[in-house]
Every structure is written in C-alpha cells, then in structure tokens.
Amino acid sequence: DLELCELLSRSGLEEGSGKTYLNYVNAQEAGPRAIMEAFRPVFEPSDGSPATYVLIGSADINAQITIEVARSWWFTRDEGDTRRVLQVHLAHDATSHARRLTEAYPDLTLACDLLPLDLNVDSATSDEIRKAIESNVPDHTTVFIARQSESATLRTVLTLPDELSSRFPIVALTNRSVGTTAALAERVSSGQRPKVSNFAVLDQLCVPTAFMNSLNERLAQTLHKSYLRDRLADGTFDATRKSHREWDDLDEKFKEINRDHAAGIFNRLDHFGYEIRPTDSWNQKPVSWDTEPITFPAEQVEEMAKWEQERWIKSLQGGGWKFGKQFRLEQQRHPDLVPWEELTHAEQEKDREPVRELPRTLARFGFVIVAKDD
C-alpha cells in the first residue's frame, strides 16, 4: 500500500519530537536493506569498490534492490569516484524493466551499469543461463534469484547445474519458509551444494529488532559510522575506547547517545526553519539523486553545532557523567563536558562536521531538507 507507506514515512519524520516512536516495517523498503545487511560483503566490498551482482527473475523486490544498492553507492562513494555498480539482470522482460527504472530514476545510470538480458528462465536451458552469467561477471559473483512466485524461485535454483553453483554463490529470495516453500528451501540449503542458500525476507523482517529499524535508528547508526570515519581521518581513533567500536559491538549507553543525537536533529532543523520531506518514493517520479543537497550557511552550522554540544552535555550529565581531565568510562568522566567556547577547534569540528554532512546523510535514505517556505 504505497499511499499508507507514504503517510507512515511522513509520520516517522516527527518521531524526534517526543518519547513515543512510530516504528513499522515496509517490506518493499526494509526487505532490500535486510538483504544488503545479510550479504554486506557483496554490496560493500572490503576494497571500497562498487558492488557487482546478478539478479534473476521479475519479482517486485528486484527493482527496489536495484535502487537501494545504487543509491547506497552514490551517497557513500568518495567524491569524484566515477565507478559504478554493475548489475546483470536475467528475465524475460529485463530490458523493459531497466527502461522503467531509468525513466523513474534518471540518475540511476550515474551510479549503476544495468545490463539487462532478455531470457525466459522457464524455457532457457541451464547451459544458456550459465553462459549468460559467466560471460558477463567474474567468478564468485553472487546470484540472487527472485521470481514472481516462491515455488518458481526455488525450482530455478534447483535446476541450475552444480558447475554454476560451485563457482557463483546463489541465493534464493523468498518470503516465508513455511509449507511447501519450507520443504523446497530445505533442499536448497541442505548443504549438498554449499554455495546455495535461501533467504526468507519476511522471516527476517518479522522479528522485534526489525521494528527498531526506524529512520531515527538508521540515522543514529550513520552518525556513529561518520564519527568513526572522522576519528580515523584526524588521527584520534583509539581502538581501546569502547565508544570507538563498530555499532554492533557498541555498548548500549553509547548507542543511546547516538539515538538522542539523531532524535534532536528534527527539532533542531525545525527551529532553524527547515523540514524534512521524503523524496525517494515510487509515488514521486522522476526522482533525481544528482541535485546538490542544501548547504547550511556557516552561521547556522555554528549555531547547530553549539546546540548539539549543549544537548550532548545535558544528556551525559543526566546520566551521571562529570568533567574530568582524562576520559574515564567506569568513573564517567569526560574532558569535553565544558562550554562551547572552551573546546578546542578540533573538538568543535566534531560537532560542525555532522551538521555539514546531514543533508547528504538524509539523501542517502531518500529524504531532502528544505526551507519551510519552499
């Protein structure tokens, strides 16, 4: 229900204004993110290169995977990096599918090379499918199969030759592992073909943690990721500090600090005359990513940074933290619990930089910051 999702999305933008949060799961949006998270080495290669992957089938989720992967690369790549994601798509309507996507998202081709191969998977021989894959992507490229029905998806997986699955990891994308689907999925993941697996999207989403994957939570994670990146860049990263750990290993108290920071952003933008609007919706076409996000004036960056410092101090002091010349986690002492004017320039920059990056950060999630009178 696209209209309902649009309304829920807009409601979610107000979640920073109180203690009650509206969290929901939109499978069309959250499904691809769950897939990208589960197969992170595929979509975020460790060498910093863009992803290369194969899609087989015409399921609706394939379009959203294409958009999410390309958008993630577009907004996280280094400035000036012109490399693009490579997606090979095998389906009877692959070319028309690619045309519809590029009409809706004209900038898609800036971030992604779409290689559509019109191939009827039902009538094609396994040898034809194998040749189509191996002639366009290197060995070890992951192949995702999502067809209009789950049984068709799993049948396709089971009919692929062992030679292909030994060279290319194959993932069947289904909704639920129940009934006949569960039986087929068990055969797929039986271990006889170690590079073949089943990923039941709704089973992964229908868990309590999925309902915490709100915009506020994702923004908190992104803020922390940016913080770690900046500490590496300025040479102050300390692997022994518990606050310098990756999100999954981060102590809950530091996660809460990031969540409070994210929640405060909405109120801060409202105070300075801005609002956040969803832009990356199937209801709004065409969608442009190449439009330069808003740039805050220097004086607003300064005021927002001061606001964040004051909010951070109140948050920590409310939890029992006090000023100390050295950082001490167990004693809850921190050297930066001082007024803005007493911070060094380097420490002030830690608050300014997230403000400057905020428009681009939100753009990555499909939102734009605009002045209220626009």
C-alpha positions as CSV (number, residue, x, y, z in Angstrom):
1,D,0.0,0.0,0.0
2,L,2.1,2.9,-1.3
3,E,-0.1,5.6,0.0
4,L,-0.1,4.2,3.5
5,C,3.7,3.8,3.4
6,E,4.0,7.4,2.3
7,L,1.8,8.6,5.3
8,L,3.8,6.4,7.7
9,S,7.1,7.7,6.3
10,R,6.0,11.3,6.9
11,S,4.8,10.4,10.4
12,G,8.2,8.9,11.1
13,L,9.8,12.3,10.4
14,E,8.1,13.7,13.5
15,E,9.5,11.0,15.8
16,G,12.1,13.2,17.3
17,S,9.5,15.4,18.9
18,G,8.5,13.2,21.8
19,K,9.1,9.9,23.7
20,T,6.7,7.8,21.6
21,Y,8.0,6.5,18.4
22,L,6.1,5.0,15.4
23,N,8.1,2.1,14.1
24,Y,6.8,-0.1,11.3
25,V,8.1,-2.4,8.6
26,N,7.5,-1.7,5.0
27,A,8.8,-4.8,3.3
28,Q,9.3,-3.1,0.0
29,E,11.9,-0.7,1.6
30,A,13.1,-2.8,4.5
31,G,13.5,-6.1,2.5
32,P,16.3,-4.9,0.3
33,R,18.1,-3.3,3.3
34,A,17.9,-6.6,5.1
35,I,19.3,-8.4,2.1
36,M,22.1,-5.8,1.8
37,E,22.9,-6.2,5.5
38,A,22.9,-10.0,5.4
39,F,25.2,-10.0,2.3
40,R,27.2,-6.9,3.2
41,P,30.5,-8.2,1.6
42,V,28.6,-8.5,-1.7
43,F,27.2,-5.0,-1.6
44,E,30.0,-3.2,0.3
45,P,33.3,-4.9,-0.9
46,S,36.1,-4.6,1.6
47,D,38.3,-2.9,-1.1
48,G,35.9,0.0,-1.4
49,S,34.8,-0.9,-4.9
50,P,31.2,-0.8,-6.1
51,A,29.1,-4.0,-6.0
52,T,28.8,-6.5,-8.8
53,Y,25.9,-8.9,-8.7
54,V,23.3,-10.8,-10.7
55,L,19.5,-10.8,-10.4
56,I,17.4,-13.5,-12.0
57,G,13.6,-13.0,-12.2
58,S,10.9,-10.4,-12.3
59,A,9.8,-10.2,-8.7
60,D,8.9,-6.7,-7.4
61,I,11.7,-6.7,-4.9
62,N,14.3,-6.8,-7.6
63,A,13.5,-3.2,-8.6
64,Q,13.9,-2.0,-5.0
65,I,17.2,-3.9,-4.6
66,T,18.5,-2.1,-7.7
67,I,17.6,1.3,-6.3
68,E,18.8,0.7,-2.8
69,V,22.2,-0.7,-3.9
70,A,22.8,2.1,-6.4
71,R,21.7,4.8,-4.0
72,S,23.8,3.5,-1.2
73,W,26.9,3.5,-3.5
74,W,26.0,7.0,-4.9
75,F,25.9,8.6,-1.5
76,T,28.8,6.8,0.2
77,R,31.4,6.8,-2.6
78,D,34.3,9.2,-2.4
79,E,33.8,12.4,-4.2
80,G,35.0,12.2,-7.8
81,D,34.8,8.4,-7.9
82,T,33.1,7.7,-11.2
83,R,33.0,3.9,-10.9
84,R,29.5,2.3,-11.0
85,V,27.7,-0.7,-9.6
86,L,27.3,-3.5,-12.1
87,Q,24.0,-5.3,-12.1
88,V,23.3,-8.1,-14.6
89,H,19.6,-8.9,-14.8
90,L,18.2,-12.1,-16.4
91,A,14.4,-12.1,-17.1
92,H,12.0,-12.3,-20.0
93,D,11.3,-8.6,-19.5
94,A,14.7,-7.4,-18.4
95,T,15.1,-4.7,-21.0
96,S,11.7,-3.1,-20.3
97,H,12.3,-3.4,-16.6
98,A,15.5,-1.4,-17.0
99,R,13.8,1.2,-19.1
100,R,11.1,1.7,-16.5
101,L,13.7,2.1,-13.8
102,T,15.7,4.7,-15.7
103,E,12.6,6.6,-16.5
104,A,11.7,6.8,-12.9
105,Y,15.2,7.4,-11.7
106,P,17.1,9.3,-14.5
107,D,20.3,9.5,-12.4
108,L,20.4,5.7,-11.8
109,T,22.8,5.2,-14.7
110,L,25.3,7.6,-12.9
111,A,25.6,5.1,-10.1
112,C,24.8,1.8,-11.8
113,D,25.5,0.0,-15.0
114,L,22.4,-2.0,-15.8
115,L,23.0,-5.0,-18.1
116,P,19.6,-6.5,-19.0
117,L,19.5,-9.9,-20.7
118,D,16.1,-10.9,-22.0
119,L,16.0,-14.5,-21.2
120,N,12.9,-16.7,-20.5
121,V,14.2,-18.5,-17.4
122,D,11.4,-21.1,-17.7
123,S,12.3,-22.2,-21.3
124,A,16.0,-21.5,-21.2
125,T,18.4,-24.4,-20.7
126,S,20.6,-24.4,-17.7
127,D,23.5,-24.1,-20.1
128,E,22.1,-20.9,-21.5
129,I,21.7,-19.4,-18.0
130,R,25.2,-20.5,-17.1
131,K,26.7,-18.9,-20.2
132,A,24.7,-15.7,-19.7
133,I,26.2,-15.3,-16.2
134,E,29.8,-16.4,-16.7
135,S,30.3,-14.3,-19.8
136,N,29.3,-11.1,-18.0
137,V,30.6,-11.3,-14.5
138,P,33.7,-12.7,-12.8
139,D,33.7,-16.0,-10.8
140,H,32.4,-15.7,-7.2
141,T,29.8,-13.0,-8.1
142,T,26.7,-13.6,-6.1
143,V,23.5,-14.5,-8.0
144,F,20.2,-13.6,-6.4
145,I,17.0,-15.3,-7.7
146,A,13.6,-13.7,-7.1
147,R,10.8,-14.7,-9.4
148,Q,7.1,-13.9,-9.3
149,S,6.3,-16.9,-7.1
150,E,8.4,-18.6,-4.5
151,S,8.0,-22.0,-6.0
152,A,9.3,-20.7,-9.3
153,T,12.3,-19.1,-7.5
154,L,13.2,-22.4,-5.8
155,R,12.6,-24.5,-8.8
156,T,15.0,-22.3,-10.8
157,V,17.6,-22.7,-8.1
158,L,17.3,-26.5,-8.0
159,T,17.6,-26.8,-11.8
160,L,20.8,-24.8,-12.0
161,P,23.9,-27.0,-12.7
162,D,26.3,-27.9,-10.0
163,E,29.1,-26.4,-12.0
164,L,27.4,-23.0,-11.8
165,S,26.7,-23.1,-8.1
166,S,30.3,-24.2,-7.4
167,R,31.6,-21.0,-9.0
168,F,28.9,-18.5,-8.1
169,P,27.2,-18.2,-4.7
170,I,23.4,-18.5,-5.4
171,V,20.7,-17.0,-3.1
172,A,17.0,-17.7,-3.4
173,L,15.0,-14.8,-2.2
174,T,11.6,-15.9,-0.8
175,N,9.0,-14.5,1.6
176,R,8.5,-17.2,4.3
177,S,9.9,-20.6,5.0
178,V,6.6,-22.4,5.5
179,G,4.8,-25.3,3.9
180,T,6.0,-26.4,0.5
181,T,8.3,-23.4,0.3
182,A,10.0,-24.6,3.5
183,A,10.5,-28.1,2.1
184,L,12.0,-26.7,-1.1
185,A,14.1,-24.2,0.9
186,E,15.4,-27.1,3.0
187,R,16.5,-28.9,-0.2
188,V,18.2,-25.7,-1.4
189,S,20.0,-25.2,1.9
190,S,20.6,-28.9,2.6
191,G,24.4,-28.5,2.4
192,Q,24.8,-30.7,-0.6
193,R,25.5,-27.5,-2.6
194,P,27.4,-25.3,-0.1
195,K,27.2,-22.1,-2.2
196,V,23.4,-22.3,-2.5
197,S,21.2,-20.7,0.2
198,N,17.7,-19.5,0.8
199,F,16.9,-16.0,2.3
200,A,13.3,-15.7,3.6
201,V,12.8,-11.9,3.5
202,L,9.6,-11.7,5.7
203,D,11.0,-14.2,8.2
204,Q,14.0,-11.8,8.6
205,L,11.7,-8.8,9.0
206,C,9.0,-10.2,11.3
207,V,11.2,-10.1,14.4
208,P,11.3,-7.4,17.1
209,T,14.7,-6.0,16.0
210,A,13.3,-5.1,12.6
211,F,10.8,-2.8,14.2
212,M,13.6,-0.8,15.7
213,N,15.0,-0.1,12.2
214,S,13.3,3.3,12.1
215,L,14.7,6.4,10.4
216,N,15.9,7.5,13.8
217,E,17.8,4.2,14.4
218,R,19.4,4.2,10.9
219,L,20.4,7.9,11.3
220,A,21.9,7.1,14.7
221,Q,24.0,4.3,13.1
222,T,25.1,6.6,10.3
223,L,26.1,9.3,12.7
224,H,28.2,6.8,14.6
225,K,29.8,5.5,11.4
226,S,30.6,9.0,10.3
227,Y,32.1,9.7,13.8
228,L,34.4,6.7,13.5
229,R,35.4,7.7,9.9
230,D,36.3,11.2,11.1
231,R,38.3,9.9,14.0
232,L,40.4,7.8,11.6
233,A,40.9,10.8,9.4
234,D,42.1,13.1,12.1
235,G,44.3,10.5,13.8
236,T,42.4,10.4,17.1
237,F,40.9,6.9,16.6
238,D,41.6,4.7,19.6
239,A,40.7,1.0,19.3
240,T,40.8,0.6,23.1
241,R,38.0,3.1,23.6
242,K,34.6,1.5,23.9
243,S,33.0,4.5,22.1
244,H,35.2,3.8,19.1
245,R,33.7,0.3,18.4
246,E,31.5,-0.6,15.4
247,W,27.8,-0.3,16.0
248,D,27.1,-4.0,16.5
249,D,29.8,-4.1,19.3
250,L,29.0,-0.7,20.8
251,D,27.9,-0.5,24.4
252,E,24.2,0.3,24.7
253,K,24.9,3.6,26.6
254,F,26.8,4.9,23.5
255,K,24.1,3.7,21.2
256,E,21.6,5.8,23.3
257,I,23.8,8.8,22.9
258,N,23.7,8.5,19.2
259,R,19.9,7.9,19.2
260,D,19.4,11.1,21.3
261,H,21.6,12.9,18.8
262,A,19.5,11.7,15.9
263,A,16.2,12.5,17.6
264,G,17.4,16.0,18.4
265,I,18.1,16.7,14.7
266,F,14.4,17.0,13.8
267,N,13.8,19.6,16.5
268,R,17.0,21.5,15.6
269,L,16.0,21.7,11.9
270,D,12.5,22.9,12.8
271,H,14.0,25.6,15.0
272,F,16.1,26.9,12.1
273,G,13.2,26.9,9.7
274,Y,13.7,23.6,7.8
275,E,11.7,20.5,7.4
276,I,12.4,17.0,6.0
277,R,10.4,15.5,3.1
278,P,10.6,12.1,1.6
279,T,11.7,12.2,-2.0
280,D,12.5,8.6,-3.0
281,S,9.0,7.2,-3.3
282,W,7.5,5.2,-6.1
283,N,4.7,7.7,-6.0
284,Q,7.0,10.6,-6.9
285,K,8.6,10.3,-10.4
286,P,11.1,11.1,-11.8
287,V,13.5,11.0,-8.8
288,S,16.8,12.8,-9.1
289,W,19.8,12.0,-7.0
290,D,22.2,14.3,-8.8
291,T,20.7,17.5,-7.3
292,E,23.1,19.0,-4.9
293,P,21.7,18.8,-1.3
294,I,21.1,22.1,0.6
295,T,24.2,23.7,2.1
296,F,23.7,25.4,5.5
297,P,25.1,28.9,5.9
298,A,28.2,29.0,8.1
299,E,26.4,30.8,10.9
300,Q,23.7,28.1,11.0
301,V,26.3,25.4,11.1
302,E,27.9,27.1,14.1
303,E,24.6,27.5,15.9
304,M,23.5,23.9,15.2
305,A,26.9,22.6,16.4
306,K,26.6,24.6,19.6
307,W,23.1,23.3,20.1
308,E,24.4,19.7,19.7
309,Q,27.2,20.3,22.2
310,E,24.7,21.7,24.8
311,R,22.3,18.7,24.1
312,W,25.2,16.3,24.5
313,I,26.3,17.8,27.8
314,K,22.8,17.7,29.2
315,S,22.4,14.1,28.1
316,L,25.6,12.9,29.7
317,Q,25.2,14.9,32.9
318,G,21.7,13.4,33.2
319,G,23.3,10.0,33.2
320,G,25.8,10.9,35.9
321,W,28.8,12.0,33.8
322,K,31.1,14.8,35.1
323,F,34.0,16.7,33.8
324,G,37.4,15.1,34.0
325,K,40.8,15.9,32.5
326,Q,41.0,12.4,31.2
327,F,38.3,10.2,29.6
328,R,37.3,7.5,32.2
329,L,34.4,5.3,31.2
330,E,34.0,3.5,34.5
331,Q,34.2,6.7,36.5
332,Q,32.0,8.6,34.0
333,R,34.5,11.4,33.4
334,H,34.9,13.2,30.1
335,P,37.2,16.2,29.2
336,D,34.7,17.7,26.7
337,L,32.0,18.4,29.3
338,V,32.7,22.2,29.1
339,P,31.0,25.2,27.4
340,W,31.4,25.5,23.6
341,E,33.9,28.4,23.9
342,E,36.3,26.2,26.0
343,L,36.5,23.5,23.4
344,T,39.5,23.3,21.1
345,H,38.9,24.0,17.4
346,A,39.4,20.3,16.7
347,E,36.7,19.3,19.2
348,Q,34.3,21.9,17.8
349,E,34.8,20.5,14.4
350,K,33.5,17.1,15.6
351,D,30.1,18.9,16.1
352,R,30.3,21.0,12.9
353,E,31.1,18.2,10.5
354,P,27.9,16.1,11.2
355,V,25.9,19.3,10.6
356,R,27.5,19.9,7.2
357,E,27.1,16.2,6.2
358,L,23.4,16.0,7.4
359,P,21.8,16.9,4.0
360,R,23.8,14.2,2.2
361,T,23.2,11.7,5.0
362,L,19.5,12.1,4.8
363,A,19.6,12.0,1.0
364,R,21.1,8.5,1.3
365,F,17.8,7.4,3.0
366,G,15.6,9.1,0.4
367,F,14.9,12.4,2.3
368,V,15.6,16.0,1.5
369,I,16.0,19.1,3.7
370,V,14.0,22.1,2.5
371,A,13.2,25.5,3.9
372,K,9.7,25.6,5.2
373,D,8.6,28.4,2.8
374,D,9.7,26.4,-0.3
